[in-house]
């Protein structure tokens, strides 16, 4: 690109995990004196989930959208409409999206429609589960992207199978940049406990699946107390299915946690049970045993080199996986998961923008 001095970058984020990933990127861009602006699409940002989140990560959105929450289609349409107005005003030369949420897809579509160069961080992740909305978001975003930043070799291989070979960069995992910043601040405890996060739609929106997971965890809870930060979606569906009392029986229920608090429980837990992709990554870096409450993972390197075991979502499969867990912490290093991903991305951006 010519006249690079005045180039401007748009960073799009809308869910809490997005902001954990873009925070180190924002700091690195500022450090390298590259112009950027940050858009909070408002996808998941209730006051309950936000708290002092932006202060915690020392970032401040330049724009905050307020999309409808009545339907996914309406929400995406509102986000796209808001982004069009911002892009017309700001005239960015590069749009950066992260992850696989609806905001990611909306940002990618608007950039493509307005013929603005697009970069996707966490490109190439695939669960191969077509029922997951996130899988559709990932694939379409990657197909629209001009520059693709992947976290692991499997990501590049997935893209190659889909015919995407150009401008694919193996840069590592940007979530680890954030984790490493916070890790020295996390205190140790002698308390013995397990930690659980549970929020994915395919788990908690299906009464039979939700019940099966609870059946398994009720057995596991006989071995150790299990802390659960209660996600708004999980709370809502538990109330709808009549599971609220059972949740309190099985778990020691916590309110939603900020990142530092979540990291405290992950680092100190004897075992983490989760349906979150980010937690699979973080526990692998920390060397903490992880049991994933899903039938697949788009992060296979956490199984291959990390501490992750795929447990499925039935009582039988979860308990079988639980029996296979090695509770001795392992600290295998995953290549490029070293805290330097944002620096590698910005170095590439300086060349292309």
N, C-alpha and C positions, 0 to 999 in steps of 0.2 A: 504494500500500500504506500502511496506517495504522501508527502506532507505529514509525516508521522507525528510531528510535534503537537499538532492540535487534535490528534485522534482521541475519541471518547468511547468508553466501554460501558455498556449497560449490564448490570448483574440482576438477575431475576430470582426471587426466592419467595416462598409462601408458607412453608411448614417449618416447624421447629428444627427438624434434622437438616433442612436446607440451610438455615442460618448458622448452624454449627459448622457446616462445610464452607460457607462463603466468608465467614469471619476471618480465617487466616489469609484467604485470598485478598480480601479488602485491605488488610494490614500490609500485605506484601506489595500490592499495587501502590498504596500510599507511600511506602518506603522507597519504591522505585520511581516515584513521582509520575505515575501514569494516571490520567484523568478517568474517573469512573463515577457512576451514580448507582445507587442501590434502590431497587423497587421491592417493597413488601406487598405482595398481591393480596394479603389478608385471608388466604385460604383457610388456615387453621387457627387464626389468631383470636381466640377468646381471651378475655382478661384472665380467666382462671388458668389458662395454659401459658400465658405470656409472662405475667409477673414482672420481675426485674430483668427479664431475659436479655434485652438489648444492652442494658448496663453490664450484665455479666460477661457478655462477649465483646464489649467495648466497640459496638457498631451502632450506627444510626441511619435508618432508611431515609432516603431523600424524598421518596414518594410512598404513600400508604393508600392502597385501594381498599374499598369496602364492598366486595361482591356479595350477591345474594347467597343465602344458604338454603334456599327452598329446594333446589335441585342441582345435580352436578352439571347438567347442560346449561342452566341459567348462570351458575357460578363461572364456568369456563367462558361463556359469552361475555359476562361482565368484566372478567379479567382481561380478555382480549381487547375489548372496547377501551378499557383504561390504558392498556399498554400502547395501543395505536396513538392515542392522544399524547402520551408521554414521549413516544418515539418521534412524532411529528415535531414536538417542541424541542427535544434534546438532540435529535439527529445523530444517534450513536453509529459508530463505524463497526462495532462488534457487539453482539449480544451473547452473554454467558448464562446458561441454565445449568442446574445441578439436579442429580437424582432422577426421580420417576413419578413425582406427584402431578396433579392436574395443572398446577402452575408451570411446571416444566414444559408440558406439552403446549400450553397456551402461549408461553413465551417463544417456543420454537416455531409455532405456526405463524405468529405475527411477524417474527423476524423473516421467515421464508416469504410470506405474502408481501412484505415491504422491501424484499430483496436486500436485507442486511445480513452480513456474515454472521454465522452462528457457531458457537462452541458449546459442547456438552461435556460436563465433568461427571464422571462415573458412567461413561459410555460403555456399551457392550455387555452389561450385566443381563443375564437371561435366566429365568426360572424354568422356562419351557412349559409354563402353566398358562394356557391361553385364557383361562377364566379370571386371571388376576388383571384388574384394570391397570396396575402398574406395568405389566408386561407389554400391553398395548402402547402405553405412554413411552416406554423405553425404546421400543422398536421404531415408532414413528419419529420420535425426536432424533434418534440416530440417523434415520433415513434423510432427515432434513438438514443435518449438521454439516458444516464445512470443515470443522476441526473437532476431533474426538479424543478426549483424554480418558484413558482406561486405568483401572486400579490394579489389574492382575492380568497375566498372559491369556487366561481363558477369555477375557473380554475382547482382546484383539482377535482371537480365534473365532469367536462368535460373529464378529463383524465381517471377518473374511468370508465365512460361510454365507453371509448375506450379501456378498459382493461389494463390501465397503473396505477398500484397501488404502485409500488416499488420506493423508493427514491424520493418521491414527498414532497417538503418542502414549506409550506406557510410562506413566508418571508416578504411580503409587496411589496411596489412599489419603485423601486430604483430611478425613476424619481423624486420622492419627496425629496430624499437626495440632489439632485442637486438644486432643487427649493429652499429648505431651506437655502442653502449656499448663494444663490444670493438674496433672498428676502430682507434682511436688507439694501441692496444697492439700492433698487428701490424707487425712489422719488414719492411722491403723486402729483396730479394735480387737479385743480378745473375744468378743461375742461371736458365737457360732450360729450361722443362719444361712438360708438360701434366699435368693432374690428372683422375682418374676416380673416380667412385663408382658402384658396381654392386651392387644388392641386391634389386630387386623380384622377387617370386615368379614373375611371368609371364615374366621374363627368365632367371633362373638355375635355376628348377625344370624348365624345358623344355630337354632336351639339345640339340635342333636349334637353338633360338633362341640358347641360350648359346653354342654353337659358332659360329653366324653372327656374333654380336657379337665374339667373339674373333678370327675371321677378319679382320674389318674393322679392329679395333684393332691387330692384328699389322702390317698395312700402314701404319697411321697412326704406329705406334711407330718406323718407319724415319726419320721426320722429327724426332722428339724423344722423349726419355725420358718415360715416363708413370708417375706415382705412383698407386698404388691402395691405400687403406686397406681391409684385408680384413674385410668384414662376416662375422659368424658363419654366416649363411645361405649366403653365397657360398662360403665355405670348405667348408662341409658338402657342398654340391652339387657343387663342383669335385672333391672327394674321391670322391664317389659316381660321377661321370661319368668319372673318370680324367683330369681337366683340371688337376690341381694343378701338375704340372711345367710345363705350358703357361702357366699364369698367371704363374709366376715367370720364364718366358722373355719374355713379352710386357710385363709390368709390373715396376716397382720396387715390390715389395709392402711395405706398411707395416702395423703393427698398427692396430686401431681407434683413432681420434683423438678427443680432446676437442674442444669447439667452437672454442676459440682456435687450436688446431693446424690444424683443418680450414679455418678462415678464412685462415690464413697461406698454405696451398696454393692456395685459391681466388683470393685477392687477387693473388698473384704469378704465377699460371699464365698462359701465353700462350693456352691453351685449356682449358676444362673439359668433360669428357664425363660425362654423368650420366643416371640414371633416377629421380633424386630430385626431387620437386616443390619442396622448400625450396631446393635448390641452384639451380634455374632462377631462383627469385626473387632469391637473394643475388647471383648473377653478373650479373643484369640491373641491380641497384642498383650493383654494383661496376664495371660497364662492361666485364666480361670476356667474351669470346666463349664461348658455351655450345652444345654439340651434345647434344641430348636423345635418349637411346637408347630411344625409345618411338615408337609410331605416332600418338600424340595427346598433348595436354596439357590439364589442367583449369585451366591458368594462361595463357590465350591472350594476355594483356596483355604477357607476357614475350617473346612473338614479335612483337607489334605495336609495342610501345614499347621493349622491352629488347634484349638481345643474343642471344636464344635462337633456335636453328634446330632443327626437328624432323627427326630423322635416320632414324626407323624402326628396325627390329631386324635387317634383312638386311645382308649384306656389301655388296651393290650399293647399297642406299639410303643406308647410313651413309657410304660413300665418296663418293657423289654429293653428299651434304649437306656433307661435309668440304671438298669442292672449292669450295663456294659461300661458305665462311666469310670474313668480312671481319675480318682480324686487327688492324685499327686499333680500339683501344678507343673505345667510344661511351659517353657519359654522359648519355643522355636521361633526364629526370626522369619518373617515373611518379607521377601525382597521388596525394597522401596517403600515399605511401611515404616518410615523412619523420622517423620516430622518435617521432611523437606519437600513435600509434594507441591505446596503452594509456590515455593521458590522455583521449582522446575516448570510449573505451568506459566508463571509470569515471565520466565526467561524465554519460553516459546512465544508467548503473546507479544513480547517486545519485537520479535522477529517478524511476526505476521501482521501486526497492527501498528 
